[in-house]
């Protein structure tokens, strides 16, 4: 991140590149699970995004079980210990984590813009404002549809 980056918006989960024991995205997912439990998830997706699904698959756990596991553990280290106790292929997870910046490069640019880590260009600013106006209802609908049988 550049020194000129904007301040991130409040109420956001950790940045995509924050790691716990070398595993990217896990701290972000843990916080999103906590936000969901507190009712402060807002427009974020918990377990529905392609990135969440990819990590959950590698961890060998479904979204509901992950949220329960997070609720039962006081911090990120305890969550990771509980996941390890359940068992997962740590080599696969670390390989996925190492490839994260290349694999999700287009998403990363959007997250950083949306969360305020980078400043939008003159032409991007009105698009981002417009998106934020509909983001919450669209994501709520997406969550509802994706849970349908």
VEXPANU-820532 format. One record per residue: x, y, z of N, C-alpha, C in turn; residue in three letters. Coordinates in pm, whole numbers, padded with zeros to 5 digits, always signed. Example, Ala and Ser with C-alpha at 12.3 -4.5 7.8 and 13.67 -1.06 7.14 Angstrom:
VEXPANU-820532
+01319-00569+00780+01230-00450+00780+01320-00330+00780Ala/+01285-00225+00708+01367-00106+00714+01290+00003+00787Ser/
This chain:
VEXPANU-820532
+00084-00118+00000+00000+00000+00000+00088+00123+00000Unk/+00048+00221-00073+00127+00343-00081+00099+00433+00038Unk/+00197+00520+00064+00182+00614+00176+00070+00713+00150Unk/+00031+00732+00025-00074+00828-00008-00214+00765-00009Unk/-00222+00639+00031-00352+00572+00030-00448+00641+00125Unk/-00574+00640+00087-00678+00698+00172-00694+00613+00298Unk/-00756+00670+00400-00787+00594+00520-00901+00498+00487Unk/-00888+00371+00529-00997+00277+00503-01124+00321+00576Unk/-01238+00280+00522-01365+00307+00588-01370+00231+00719Unk/-01442+00285+00815-01456+00213+00942-01553+00097+00923Unk/-01545+00000+01012-01635-00114+01005-01601-00213+00897Unk/-01473-00217+00858-01432-00312+00755-01346-00422+00818Unk/-01349-00541+00761-01262-00648+00811-01117-00620+00774Unk/-01023-00694+00830-00882-00672+00798-00856-00677+00647Unk/-00754-00607+00605-00713-00603+00464-00687-00744+00414Unk/-00701-00765+00285-00686-00898+00226-00548-00959+00251Unk/-00445-00876+00271-00310-00932+00283-00268-00959+00428Unk/-00356-00935+00524-00325-00967+00663-00327-01121+00677Unk/-00225-01173+00744-00209-01317+00758-00210-01360+00903Unk/-00240-01486+00923-00214-01551+01050-00134-01677+01018Unk/-00016-01683+01072+00076-01794+01049+00090-01825+00900Unk/+00102-01718+00820+00126-01733+00677+00002-01759+00593Unk/-00116-01752+00651-00240-01778+00576-00315-01647+00556Unk/-00314-01600+00431-00389-01479+00396-00538-01508+00398Unk/-00613-01400+00416-00759-01399+00410-00824-01458+00534Unk/-00756-01548+00605-00818-01608+00723-00855-01504+00829Unk/-00767-01409+00863-00809-01306+00960-00930-01226+00912Unk/-00936-01200+00783-01050-01127+00727-01178-01209+00742Unk/-01171-01338+00710-01289-01423+00723-01332-01439+00868Unk/-01235-01450+00957-01268-01461+01099-01344-01336+01144Unk/-01294-01219+01106-01363-01096+01146-01500-01085+01080Unk/-01513-01128+00954-01645-01125+00890-01743-01217+00965Unk/-01695-01331+01013-01781-01421+01092-01823-01351+01221Unk/-01730-01281+01285-01763-01209+01409-01862-01095+01378Unk/-01840-01025+01266-01931-00918+01226-02071-00974+01202Unk/-02079-01090+01138-02209-01152+01114-02278-01183+01246Unk/-02206-01238+01341-02263-01270+01471-02309-01146+01546Unk/-02237-01033+01530-02276-00907+01595-02387-00834+01520Unk/-02417-00880+01398-02516-00811+01315-02461-00687+01249Unk/-02329-00681+01229-02265-00563+01169-02197-00596+01036Unk/-02234-00706+00974-02170-00748+00849-02198-00653+00735Unk/-02314-00589+00738-02347-00493+00632-02349-00558+00496Unk/-02281-00495+00399-02281-00544+00261-02177-00654+00237Unk/-02095-00684+00336-01995-00790+00316-02062-00926+00306Unk/-01995-01016+00237-02043-01152+00224-01962-01241+00318Unk/-02029-01334+00385-01960-01430+00470-01987-01569+00416Unk/-01885-01623+00351-01898-01757+00295-01957-01763+00156Unk/-02005-01652+00104-02067-01650-00027-01972-01604-00138Unk/-01867-01534-00102-01776-01483-00205-01690-01597-00259Unk/-01643-01584-00382-01556-01689-00438-01430-01711-00355Unk/-01380-01605-00294-01258-01617-00214-01288-01692-00084Unk/-01397-01655-00017-01436-01728+00104-01455-01876+00072Unk/-01528-01904-00035-01555-02043-00073-01426-02120-00100Unk/-01331-02054-00165-01204-02120-00197-01128-02156-00069Unk/-01124-02064+00027-01053-02094+00151-01128-02197+00234Unk/-01258-02182+00246-01337-02280+00322-01319-02421+00266Unk/-01318-02433+00134-01299-02564+00070-01164-02622+00111Unk/-01060-02540+00107-00927-02588+00143-00916-02622+00291Unk/-00994-02552+00373-00994-02580+00516-01083-02699+00552Unk/-01164-02744+00456-01252-02858+00478-01365-02830+00575Unk/-01423-02710+00564-01530-02670+00656-01634-02588+00580Unk/-01760-02601+00619-01864-02520+00554-01880-02388+00630Unk/-01953-02297+00571-01968-02163+00628-02028-02164+00768Unk/-02139-02236+00786-02204-02237+00917-02113-02295+01025Unk/-02042-02401+00992-01949-02461+01089-01834-02366+01120Unk/-01788-02293+01018-01680-02197+01039-01726-02086+01133Unk/-01846-02032+01111-01899-01924+01195-01912-01974+01339Unk/-01959-02097+01359-01971-02153+01494-01833-02172+01558Unk/-01736-02218+01480-01602-02237+01530-01541-02104+01574Unk/-01563-02000+01495-01512-01866+01530-01579-01818+01659Unk/-01708-01838+01671-01781-01793+01791-01731-01864+01917Unk/-01682-01986+01901-01638-02066+02015-01493-02038+02054Unk/-01424-01952+01979-01283-01927+02005-01258-01777+02019Unk/-01177-01738+02118-01164-01596+02153-01081-01509+02059Unk/-00993-01570+01980-00907-01489+01894-00864-01569+01772Unk/-00794-01501+01680-00754-01563+01555-00666-01686+01577Unk/-00573-01679+01671-00483-01791+01698-00561-01914+01745Unk/-00660-01891+01829-00743-02002+01879-00827-02061+01766Unk/-00876-01976+01675-00952-02026+01560-00862-02114+01474Unk/-00741-02067+01446-00648-02147+01365-00616-02279+01434Unk/-00596-02276+01565-00568-02399+01639-00687-02496+01628Unk/-00808-02445+01637-00928-02529+01625-00940-02587+01484Unk/-00907-02506+01384-00909-02557+01246-00805-02667+01228Unk/-00687-02646+01285-00581-02749+01277-00625-02876+01348Unk/-00694-02862+01459-00741-02980+01533-00841-03060+01450Unk/-00922-02989+01371-01016-03056+01280-00943-03126+01167Unk/-00830-03066+01126-00748-03123+01019-00777-03060+00884Unk/-00672-03016+00818-00680-02967+00680-00541-02977+00620Unk/-00534-02972+00487-00406-02981+00417-00338-02845+00419Unk/-00252-02826+00517-00188-02696+00536-00101-02657+00416Unk/-00041-02755+00349+00040-02726+00231-00046-02664+00122Unk/-00164-02720+00101-00257-02667+00000-00301-02526+00035Unk/-00332-02503+00162-00377-02370+00206-00265-02268+00189Unk/-00144-02305+00224-00030-02213+00209+00000-02184+00063Unk/-00013-02284-00022+00009-02264-00167-00096-02167-00221Unk/-00222-02186-00181-00330-02096-00222-00301-01955-00172Unk/-00260-01943-00047-00230-01813+00012-00116-01743-00062Unk/-00013-01817-00097+00101-01759-00169+00060-01709-00308Unk/-00035-01777-00369-00079-01738-00504-00187-01629-00503Unk/-00232-01593-00385-00345-01500-00368-00330-01371-00448Unk/-00217-01298-00438-00209-01169-00510-00225-01182-00661Unk/-00177-01288-00719-00192-01308-00864-00330-01363-00899Unk/-00377-01458-00819-00505-01523-00845-00622-01425-00838Unk/-00616-01331-00744-00729-01241-00720-00694-01095-00749Unk/-00602-01071-00841-00554-00935-00869-00666-00838-00905Unk/-00763-00881-00986-00870-00787-01023-00962-00757-00906Unk/-00989-00855-00820-01069-00831-00700-00997-00735-00606Unk/-00866-00757-00591-00787-00676-00497-00799-00528-00529Unk/-00793-00493-00656-00806-00352-00696-00942-00297-00653Unk/-01046-00374-00670-01180-00330-00632-01196-00319-00481Unk/-01145-00418-00406-01154-00411-00260-01082-00288-00208Unk/-00961-00265-00261-00883-00152-00212-00950-00019-00242Unk/-01015-00009-00356-01092+00112-00387-01213+00124-00296Unk/-01289+00017-00284-01413+00020-00206-01387+00048-00060Unk/-01278-00007-00006-01253+00007+00137-01167+00128+00171Unk/-01125+00203+00070-01054+00327+00095-00903+00315+00109Unk/-00846+00201+00070-00701+00187+00077-00631+00261-00037Unk/-00701+00276-00148-00650+00357-00259-00755+00461-00294Unk/-00709+00573-00343-00800+00681-00383-00853+00655-00523Unk/-00982+00675-00541-01037+00658-00677-00993+00772-00768Unk/-00980+00740-00895-00950+00845-00993-01074+00931-01010Unk/-01062+01038-01081-01173+01130-01103-01294+01060-01163Unk/-01272+00972-01258-01385+00904-01323-01438+00789-01238Unk/-01357+00734-01145-01403+00622-01063-01489+00668-00945Unk/-01464+00788-00894-01533+00836-00773-01685+00831-00785Unk/-01744+00884-00895-01891+00877-00903-01943+00734-00917Unk/-01865+00648-00981-01907+00508-00994-01911+00440-00858Unk/-01809+00466-00778-01803+00406-00644-01916+00459-00557Unk/-01944+00587-00563-02055+00645-00487-02188+00581-00527Unk/-02207+00565-00657-02330+00501-00706-02341+00357-00661Unk/-02230+00286-00665-02230+00147-00621-02263+00137-00473Unk/-02205+00223-00392-02230+00218-00247-02377+00242-00214Unk/-02445+00317-00299-02587+00347-00276-02673+00220-00288Unk/-02631+00125-00370-02710+00004-00390-02643-00122-00334Unk/-02522-00107-00286-02443-00222-00241-02514-00305-00133Unk/-02562-00243-00029-02625-00316+00081-02745-00398+00036Unk/-02844-00336-00029-02960-00415-00073-02925-00524-00173Unk/-02831-00498-00263-02792-00599-00362-02726-00718-00292Unk/-02637-00691-00197-02570-00800-00126-02667-00877-00037Unk/-02764-00808+00023-02866-00876+00104-02948-00971+00016Unk/-02985-00926-00102-03058-01010-00196-02972-01129-00238Unk/-02845-01104-00268-02754-01211-00308-02744-01317-00198Unk/-02731-01273-00071-02722-01368+00039-02850-01451+00050Unk/-02965-01386+00033-03093-01456+00043-03108-01559-00070Unk/-03074-01520-00192-03085-01609-00307-02989-01726-00294Unk/-02868-01700-00248-02768-01807-00241-02799-01907-00132Unk/-02886-01875-00035-02925-01969+00069-03048-02049+00029Unk/-03114-02009-00079-03235-02080-00121-03200-02225-00159Unk/-03292-02318-00130-03265-02461-00162-03255-02489-00309Unk/
